[in-house]
Amino acid sequence: MDNDPLQIPLDQLRHAFELALHHIEASSGNAVVALEHDYFWSVPGDELYDVPNQPRTITIGQLSESWQHLEDLLADPDRAVGQHLVWLADVLRAIGQTTAQ
């Protein structure tokens, strides 16, 4: 295992995101994704990457709540915080798992 931190160029990340969204739009022919489930299991951030130890805590997240945070961000972009990426990840995971079927 390499101890160097993984370096993610943001321009490449943005491009990969755009390509993935384009694929979903093209394959579904739709500009909206319907998510069947709202609640999901979530591991708290301080335990998520502590792989040698099994998580002690599993919580419940809610996609509609994560999406609401993103809509709030869209309404007021000056209030952006890093946690918005976590909420975005919640929604993106659900979309990816829904469209991969």
C-alpha positions in Angstrom: 0.0 0.0 0.0 1.4 3.4 -1.0 1.4 6.1 1.7 1.3 9.0 -0.7 -2.0 10.7 -0.9 -4.1 10.2 -4.0 -3.9 13.3 -6.2 -7.1 14.1 -8.0 -6.9 16.9 -10.7 -10.1 18.8 -10.4 -10.3 19.4 -14.1 -10.2 15.7 -14.8 -12.7 15.0 -12.1 -15.1 17.6 -13.6 -14.6 16.1 -17.0 -15.3 12.5 -15.8 -18.4 13.8 -14.0 -19.6 15.5 -17.2 -19.0 12.3 -19.3 -20.9 10.2 -16.8 -23.9 12.6 -16.8 -23.9 12.7 -20.6 -23.9 8.9 -20.7 -27.0 8.8 -18.3 -28.8 11.4 -20.3 -28.0 9.7 -23.7 -28.9 6.2 -22.5 -32.1 7.2 -20.7 -33.3 9.9 -23.1 -34.3 11.8 -20.0 -33.1 14.9 -18.2 -34.5 13.6 -14.8 -33.5 10.6 -12.7 -36.1 9.0 -10.5 -34.7 7.5 -7.3 -36.9 4.8 -5.9 -35.4 4.7 -2.4 -35.0 7.7 0.0 -33.2 6.2 3.0 -29.8 4.6 3.0 -27.2 3.2 5.4 -24.3 5.6 6.1 -21.0 5.2 7.9 -19.8 8.3 9.8 -16.8 10.1 8.2 -14.4 9.3 11.0 -15.0 5.6 10.6 -15.4 5.4 6.8 -11.8 5.2 5.9 -10.6 3.3 9.1 -10.6 0.1 7.0 -8.6 -2.0 9.6 -11.5 -1.6 12.0 -15.1 -2.5 11.4 -17.4 0.6 11.8 -19.0 0.8 15.2 -21.7 3.1 14.1 -24.0 2.9 11.1 -26.4 5.7 10.7 -29.3 6.4 8.3 -29.1 9.0 5.6 -31.9 10.4 3.5 -31.5 11.2 -0.2 -34.2 13.8 -0.2 -32.4 15.7 2.7 -29.1 15.5 0.8 -30.8 16.8 -2.3 -32.4 19.6 -0.3 -29.0 20.8 0.8 -27.9 20.9 -2.8 -30.9 22.8 -3.9 -30.2 25.3 -1.1 -26.6 25.6 -2.5 -28.0 26.3 -5.9 -30.2 29.0 -4.5 -27.3 30.6 -2.6 -23.9 29.6 -4.1 -22.0 31.8 -1.7 -22.9 29.4 1.1 -20.9 26.5 -0.4 -19.0 24.3 2.1 -17.1 21.1 1.7 -20.0 19.1 3.1 -21.9 19.8 -0.1 -19.6 17.3 -1.8 -20.7 14.6 0.7 -24.4 15.4 0.0 -23.6 15.3 -3.7 -21.9 12.0 -3.3 -25.0 10.6 -1.5 -27.1 11.5 -4.5 -24.6 10.5 -7.1 -24.1 7.0 -5.6 -27.9 6.5 -5.7 -28.1 7.7 -9.3 -25.2 5.5 -10.3 -26.7 2.4 -8.6 -30.1 3.1 -10.1 -28.9 3.6 -13.7 -26.4 0.7 -13.6 -29.2 -1.8 -13.4 
